[in-house]
Amino acid sequence: MKYSPGINRYLKLALSEMQLSKYVIATILGFTLCSPLIARSQVMTPAPMVMQVVAHEDDDILFMNPDLSASVSAGTGVVTVYVTAGESNGSLTGDPRTLYAAQREEGARAAYAAMLKQSNTSLTWIRSLLTLPNGIVAEKNTLRSNPSVVLIFLNLPDGGDPDAAYALYHLYEGVAPSSYATIVPTGTDGIGLKSSTYGSKSDLVNALVFLMNQYKPTVIRTLDPRPYSCPACTGIDYVNFDNTDHTYVGRFVDVALNQYLAASTSVPRVSLRNYLGYSIGQYQGNLGASEYTVKRSVFDAYKYWDHNLLSQENNYLGYFGTSYPKYSGGTAWLTQTQSGNLAAFSVQNGKLAVWSRPNANQQWTGPVLQTSSDPLMPGVAVAKRPVPDNRMQVFALSIPLAQNTDGAPESLKIVTSIENTAGGLNFTKWLSLGIPTMNCDPNASCLASLGSPIVATSQNGLFHVFIRNDRQGISAIHQRTGDTWSSWSDIGGADLFGDPTVVVSKNGLIHVFGTSRNGQISHWIETANNAETFNIDSHFPTTSAASTTNASIDSDGKIALFYRQPGTANVVFIKESVSDSLWSATVTNISNDGGFGPVVPLLNPTTKKLSLVTTNSLAGLSSSTQSSPASSVYSGWSKLNGLYVGYPSAVADNGGNTVIGAIGQNGRLYINGVAVGN
């Protein structure tokens, strides 16, 4: 990563020592995790393998931590591919390009050794050559004490190298010059590394496909292939800018992953996770003190080898307390069907993955990967169609790879699919709902920042779909009788991140919440039942959030809104004082158990208590429950450990049991900490 023009607005705190059990079955806060309703799967769990594909030698530790540290510390197989040598025009202290490239590689080795609490010496790593398709040669570093940790340096020219400026852009777009020789870092002659030539886009795509085939990742982490850019913006308002190398690495991964999956049906299921880059320094700090400490310590191990960073360290302060995914994946993907059965929905291999539990006495089955013409992004919204239809309907964001360029309105679309038959959980016919193009800023990367859809059901049983639009506000589209749809309309808002939150009040009114990058929560309320129009709540309390929000109706009928505080990552909530009218300004602090990201509330229909589920500092989950119905007092946090992708979901089954779901880094569905299905 090179110098960011971003201004550090927040001094952020955040990863205590990570340790992980395979899973814990315990009783958490009044509900039993090892319920007889939850059957243990007999299917052997595949070993998780996480692949990071990044542009520069510090991108993974800056943008993918603390997720990366959690995987490494847990003993998960990890392979990181550095696409460029990061040599720029040499260091600011006068080191030539090949020496600066070698220094940054050593920094990467030092960072991974630090994550494993090992010293970094010449004996720590086994350095060797790796031959890729078309005779291209890369450097492979294998951790001697743990061969499942591998670093691969492709050594393509950095975008800031004046002798090969923006090489990745030229290769991807086929713009001359479109042939580039790799950099040979100083000292690599000892292992016989020589320069290779990437002569086309396909050379790099084939190299990545080769590596995916070799390591069979179950999770791929990479950077944002579609950052929202605003050339007319400057300084602090230039929010979602990113480095060109970051963007094109993300795009190369999209193409390579599509080819890898298309060539074989026997590879492990893959979850794709994109991370925001430079812009995270201009968002609220969403990591707590422990996460900050470990992320900073890993970075400190790297920085002593990067002379540019040492001279500009103050420009990096905003990155240590933050980590934001491009797509959160949502928290409402575990649901009860109209028949009372349970179903879970995720995106794997770019397709809708569906698990099901037919009844309380049967095991979970799945996932079944559903047919779709174009890849889906993480984040699926699920809704029940009204009686007598009884079918489920899903909504997702689809991005055709063939049109994966900024500024093409047809390149993104919101799609929906209705279950073929009630209870079958098969979704084969997809309808495009289009996109809210009326907002597209001609000075921005059109539609690049569309979020994932969120759905609410109005009092008349019709659906309303909400998304973060290209102007970082919220747009909506409304279902009409006969499965026709309105045109897209604006709800309002600006500068929002993540996905909106929706909840239907006890009186049937839809409430919508959005969080801006400066932490302000905005609230809109439906003007009347089934109205399709919304007013901004100008009296909503001023509060600051470092996560998207989640809402639930408490047992007293009032809406409670949960989120995390900036800097501390503490879980807090505010609550209505008068339904559909007034909110209390009191912010109640429930503390935290580490971790970051959204908080999932669920009202148990039997106990009438709200339970909260969120991530913890062990990269697992923690839960807390109200001491009594409608109380503002919550119990201490109890852990349900694991190693997961994205965020959890929770639902009550028809027996009144609270069921917590999470997607493991091995691709399996975990229910209350136990792997189920396949």
N, C-alpha and C positions, 0 to 999 in steps of 0.2 A: 504494500500500500504506500502511496506517495502522499505528500503533504496535502492536507485538507484545508480548504479555505473556510471551513465552518468555524463558527465562533462558539466557544464553550460557554453555555449559559448555565449549566448546572454542575455543582460539585457533588458527585454522586458517590454513594456508598455501595457495595456488594461483595466465597465459596468455601465454606468450611471444608474440612477434610471429607472427601467423598468416600463412602463405603456403602456397599450394596449387598443385600441378601437376594437370593433368587426370587423369593416371595415370602411374605409373612401372612399367615392366616390367624387373625386375632379378632377379638370383639372390640369394635370401635364405637365409643360414644353412644351406647344404647341400642345399636343394631348389630346383629351377628354377621360376621364376614364368612364364616364357614357354615352357612345355612344348609340344611338338607335340600333346599331348593336349588342349590348351586352344585352341579355335578362336575367332578374332576375329569378332565379330558385324558384319555390314554394315548393320544397322539404324541409322538416324540417332538419336542420343540426344537426347531432349527437354531443353530448358533447365530446370534446377531453379528453382522459385519457392517460396519459403518464406513462409507467412503466420503471423504471431503474432496471436492474439486474446486480449487481456488486459483486466483491469478497470481498472487504474491505470497511471499514467505511469512507474512504476518496477518494475512486476511483471516485465516482460520481462528487464530487466538484472539483477534480483535472482534470479529463479527459473529462467530459461532460458539463462543464461550458465554455461559458456563456449560452448555450442552456437550461441547467437545470434551471438557475436563471430566464430566460425569461418565462419559463412555470410556475414556482412557482409564480413569481410576477404578472403574468397575471390572476391568479386565476384558472388556469387549474387544473383538478384533477391529482394528482401525487402520485404514490405509488413506493417506492424504496425498493428493496429486497437485503439485505446484506447476501450473502451466507455463508461466514465464520465469526467467531467471531473476527478475526484479532489479536488473542492473542499472536502469535509468541511464543517466549520463555519468555514471560513477557517483561516488559519495561527495557530499558538500565539503568534506575535509581533504579532497584531492585523490582519494583512492580510485584507481582506474576501474572500468566497468567489470572486467573479469574478476578482480579482487573483491569489489563490492558485492558481486553475485555470490562469491564463495562465502563472504562474511554473513550474508543473509541466510544462506543455507545452514551455516553453523548455528545461527540464531534459532532456526526452526528445530534443529536437533536438540539444542539446549532447552527449548520450551517443552518439548515432549518428555525429555528426561525429568524436567521439573514437575510435570503433571504426575509422573510416576515416582516422584521423590527420589530420583537417582542422580548421581553425579554425571556430568557429561564430559567424557574423555574420548581419546582416539580409540579406546577399546569398547566404548558403549555401543557403538553401531558397527554393523557389517556393511561396508560399502561395496557395491558391485554394479555391473552393467545390466541393463534390461533391454532386449531387442524387441522393438515394436514392429507392426506391419510396414512393409516397403523398406526394410532395412534401417529404419530410424532407431537411434539408440538413446536411451535415457539413463539417468543414474537412479539406482535403487538403494535405499538405506533401510536395513532391518535391525530392529532393536535386539541386541544379542541375548538379553535376559528374557525377552518376550517376543518371539518371532511373529506374533500376530499384530505387532505395531510396525507399520511400514510407511516410509516417506519416499515419494517418487518425484524426481525433478525432471520435467520435460525440457526446460531451459530455452523455450522460445523467447524472442526478444521482448523486453518490456515496452509498453506503449510510449514511455518517455525517453527511449533510446533514440537520439537524433539520427543514428545511422539506419534505423529500422522502425520509424515512428508508426505507432498504431498498427502493429503487425497483425494482431488478432482481428481487428476490424477489417483489414484488407483481406485476410484469409477467408473470413466468414462471408463477406459481401462479394468476393471475387473481384475486388478493385485493384488495379495495378498499383504498385508491385504486389503480386500475390504469391511470391515464393521467398521463403526466409530460412537462413541458416541459424542453427541453434548456437547459443552462447556456451563456451567451454570455461566454466569457472576455474579460477586459479587453484591448483592443487589436484584437480581431478585427473590430470595426466597420469597420476599414480595408479589409477584403476583402468587406464587406457581409454578414457572418454575422448571421443573426437566429435567434431561438429557434424550434424546431420542436416538434411534439408526437408522442410515442409513445403511442398510445391503446390498445395491446393487445400481447400476447405476439407475435402474428404480425408486427407492425410491425418489431420488432427481428430476428426470424427472417428476414423478407424482406430487411432491410437486409444481413444477413450473407450470405444466399444471393446477393444482387446482387453483393456484393464478391467472393465466390468465383467467380462467373461472369465477372466482369471480369478477375480476375488469374489464374485457373486454377492454383491452388497445387498443387504436388506433395507438399508437406509442410505440415501444419497443426499448430502448437504452441499449446497452450492450458493452462489450469490444471485442477486436479483437480475433476471434477464430483461426486465421491462421497468426500469426505474422511471418514475415521473420526473420529467425535467421541465424547467421553465426558463428558457434563455433570457426572457425579459426581466427575471428576478435577479437580485444581487444580495450578497451578504447573508444575514440571518434568515431571510425569507426564501433563500435558494435551498429549499428544504430537502427534496428527494433526489438531489443530484447524486451522481456516483462516477467512479472512475470508469473509463471506457473499457479497460481490460476486465474489470469486474463484470460489466454488462455482457460482454461477448463470451466470457467463460460460461456464464449462465446460459447463454443461447447455444453454445456448443454442447453443453450437457443435455439440454432439451433434445437436440437432434440425435446425439449419440444414444441417449436412453431410449428414445423411440425406436431406433434401429436395433438396439440390443434386445428389447422386449419383443420386437416383431420377428426376430430370427429364431426364437426358441420359446416353447411353452413350458419348459421344464426348469427354468431358472426360479430362484426364490422370489417371492413377492417383494416389491420395492416401494418404500414410502419416500417421496421426494420432499425435501425441506429447503426452501429458498430463504435467504437472510438479507435484510437490508444492509447496505454498506455505509458509506460516509455519513449519510444523513442521521444515523442513530445518535450522533453527538448533539443533535439539536432537538431531541425528544427528552421527555422526563426520564430521570434515572429510575429504571424499573428493577434494579437488583438491590438486595439487602446487603448488610455489612459483610456477612460471611462470603457471599458470592463475589462481592467486590474485592475482598482480600485475596482470594485465590486467583481470580482473573488477573488482578494486578501483579501478583507474584509470578505468574506464568509469563506475563508480558515483560516483566523485569528481567527474567532469564534470557529472553530474546533480545531485548533492547541494547545490551552491551555489545552486541555484534553488529548493530545497525547504526553507523555513524550519523546518518541523516536523522534518524529518530532521536538520537542522543542530543543533537543540536536543536531539535524542535519538539521536545517532549511535551511542552505546554499545550501544543496543538492537539494532543491526543487525550487530554484529560477527560473530555466528554465521552470517550468510548469505553472507559473502564467500568462504568456503572450501568451500562445499557446493553441490551441484546433484543432485537425485534425480528420476528419472522415476517416474510412478505405476506404469507397467508397463514392465519392462526390455525385453521382446521376446524374451528368451531367447538362448542361444548354441548350441543343439543343433538348429538348423533346417536344416542342410545334412547330407545323409545318403546312404548307399549303400543301394539297395534290395536285396531278396533276390536279384535277378538280377545284381547287381553294377553296375547303372547308378546314376547320381547324380541326386538330386532336391533341390530347395530349396523351402522353405515360408516364407511371410510372410503378413502381413495387410495388404491394401490395399483401399481403398473399403469397409472393414468386412467383407471377405470373405477366404476362404482363397485365396492366390495361390500357384500351383505352377509351378515351372520344372523342366525335365528335360533330361538328356543321355543319349540312348538307349545310346550306347556310346562308347568312347574316340576313335573316328575321326569322330564326328558333332558338329555344333554343338549348343549349348544352344537349347532352344525354350521359349516361354512368355513371360509367365505366362498360365496359364488361371485365371480367377477362378471359383471354385466356388460353387455355389448354397447359400445358407443363409438361413433364415427371419429371423434376427435378427443384428445386427452383432456381430462378434467383436472382442475386445480384442487388442492386440499381445501376442504370446507364444504360440506353438504348439508343443506337444510331439508328437514323431513317434516311432513304434515299428514294428518289423517283426514281423508275425505269423509264427509258426513254420511250418516245412515240415510238411505239403505245401500249406498255405494260401498262403503267399508274398505276401500282400497287405500294404500299409502301412495303419497306423491313426493318425489324428491326434486330438489333444485340445486344447480351447480353452476360454476363458471367454467366455460370451455374455451380452449385456445388452440385453434388449428396450427400445427407446426409449419405447414406450408406457407402461412401468412404471418409468421412470427416477426413482424417488424413494427416499429413505432409508427403511428400516424395512419394506420389502416383500420378504419372503423369495423370492417368485417372480420378483423383478426381476433376479436373477443366477443363472446356472447353468453348470455344467461340462458341455460337450457333447463327443461323440466321433463320428467318422465313419470307416467302413472303406472302403478303395478298392473301387470297384465290381467291377473285374476286375484281377487281378495284372498290373502293368506299365502299366495304363491311366492311373493317377494321376488318376482322376476320383472325386470325393467328393460325392455328392448326398444321401445319407441320413444324417441327424443324430439321434443318440440323446442325451437328457438324462441325465446321471448325478446330477442334483440338486446339493445343496449340504449342507455339514455344519451344519444349523440347530441342532443340539443345543447348540452353543456360544454361541448368540446372547445377548449381554449386553443385558438390557432397558434399561440406562442408556446404551447406545451406539447409534450409527447402524448398525442391524443389517445385517451382511454387506457394509458399504460397503468394507471393506478386504480382501476376498478377492483372492488373488493369481492368477497364471496357473498352469495345471497343469504338473507335471513327471512323467515316466513312467519306470519301471524295469521290466525283465523279469526275473522270478524264474527259478530253475533249471528249473522245470517248464514254462517258456514262457508263463506267464500274466503279465498286466500289473498293476502297482500304480501308482496315480495319487496324487500328493501335492500339496497346495496349502497356502499360508498362509491360515489361517482367520480368522474375524471377531474372535477374541480374540488375534490376532497369534501364535498357535502354529501347529502343523502338523497337518493331518488327512489321512487316507488312505482310499482306497476300492480294493477288490481284485477283480480279474476272477476269475470262476469258470468251470469247464468249461461249454461251451455258450453262451458270451458272456452269462452272467448276472453280476451284480455284487453284492458285499456291501453292507451299509450303511456309511456313513461312520464312521470311528473316530478317536479322538485319538491322535497320536503323542506330543505334549507340546510344551513350549516356550512362551515368552511374549515379547512385545515385539519380535518379529522384523520385519525389513523385507525387501523383495524376495521372491524365490522360493527355495525350498529347493534343495539340490543332492543328487543321488542318484548312486551308483555301485555296481556289482556287483563284489564282490571275486573273486579267482581261485578261491575256494572256493564261489562262488555266493551269498554272503550280501549282502543289500542294506544299504548304509550311507547314512544321511541326515544332512545338515548344514544348519543354519540360523544366520543371523547376526542378532544383536539390534542395535538402534539405538545401544547403547553399545559396540558392537564385539565383544562376546563371541560366540565360535563354539560352538554346541552340536552334539553328535554322538550319533546313535542308531544301533544296529546290530540287524539282524534276529536274533531269538532262536534261530532254526534255519532251515535251508533250507525255503522255501515256507511259513514259519510265519505270516505276516501279523501278527506282533506284534514290537514293538521295545523294546529297553531303552536308557535313557540311559547314555552312557559317562561315568561319574563321574570317571574318571581322565584324561579328554581334557585336553591341555595348555591352560592359560589363555593366550590370545593375543588380540590386538585387530585387528579388520578394519574397513576403510572401504569395503568392497564386498561383494557376495555372493561366495560361493566357487564354484570349479569343481574337480573331481577327475578323476584319471586313474590307471589302473594303470600303474606304471612297468615297465620290462623285467625287473626283479627280482621282479615279482609283488606289490610293495607299493603301497599307495595314496599318492599325493602330492596334497596339497590346496593350491590356489593362490588368492591374494587380494591386495588392496592394503592397505598400512598407512595409518593415519590421519595426516593432516598432510602427509606426504611423497608419498603415492600410489605409493610404491615397490611393485614386485611382489615378493612373498615367498611361501615355501611351507614347510609342515611335512610330515612323512612318517611312515608307520608304521615301527616298528622290528620288530614281530612282526605278521604278517598276521592281521587280524580280532581283534586282541588289544591291542597296546600301540602307543603313538605316541611318537616322539622329541619332546622339548620344544624342540629346536633350530629356530629360525626362520631360514631361509636367505634372504638379501636378494639379489635379482637386479637391483636398481635399477629405473629406468624410462626411458621415452622421452617423458615427459609423458603427457597424457591421463588418463583416469579410467574407472572402471567395471570389470567383471569381466575375468578373464584366461581365455583358452580354451586348455587343453592338449590335445595330440594326440600319441599314440604312433605313430610311423611304422612300419609293419610290415616295411619293408625295412631301414632303418638301425637300428631298435630304439631310436631316440632320441626323447625328448619335445621337441616344438616348442610354443612359446607364442605366442599372437596376442592383441593388445589394442589399444585406441585410443591415439593419440599426440597431442602438442600441436599438430599440424597438422590435427587432425580427420580424419586418415587412420588407417592401421594400422601397427603395428610388430611384429616377430617376433624371437624369440630361441630358440636350440636348444641342447640339451645338448652338451657337448664330447665325451662318450662315453656309451654306454648306462648308465643308472642313476646317472649322475654328478650331483653337486650343483652343478657348475660349468656356467654357461651363457655362450654367446657374447654379444657386445655386440648392441644392438638395431639392426635394419635396417628401413628404412621402406618401406611400400607405401602411398603417399598416395592420397587421394581425398576425397570429401565424402559422408559416409554418415549413415544414420538407424539408431539403435539400435546393437547390438553385433555383432561378427563371429561367424562359425562356421567350423569346419574339419573336414575329413574326408579320409581316404585313399581313393583310388580303387583299382580292382582291379589297377592296374598299379604300385601302391606309391608313387604320387605324392601329395604333400600338396597339398590343394586348399583355398584360403581363400575364403570367400564373405562378401560384405557387400551391403547394400541401399543404393543411391545415393539422394541427395536428389532425383534426377530420376525415381525409381521403378524404375530398371533394376537388375537383378542384376549384380554385379561379381564375377568369378572371377579371383583373383590380379591384381586391379587393372584388368581389362579388362571393359567392358560386354558382356554376352551377352544373347541372347534379344531381347525387345522392350521 
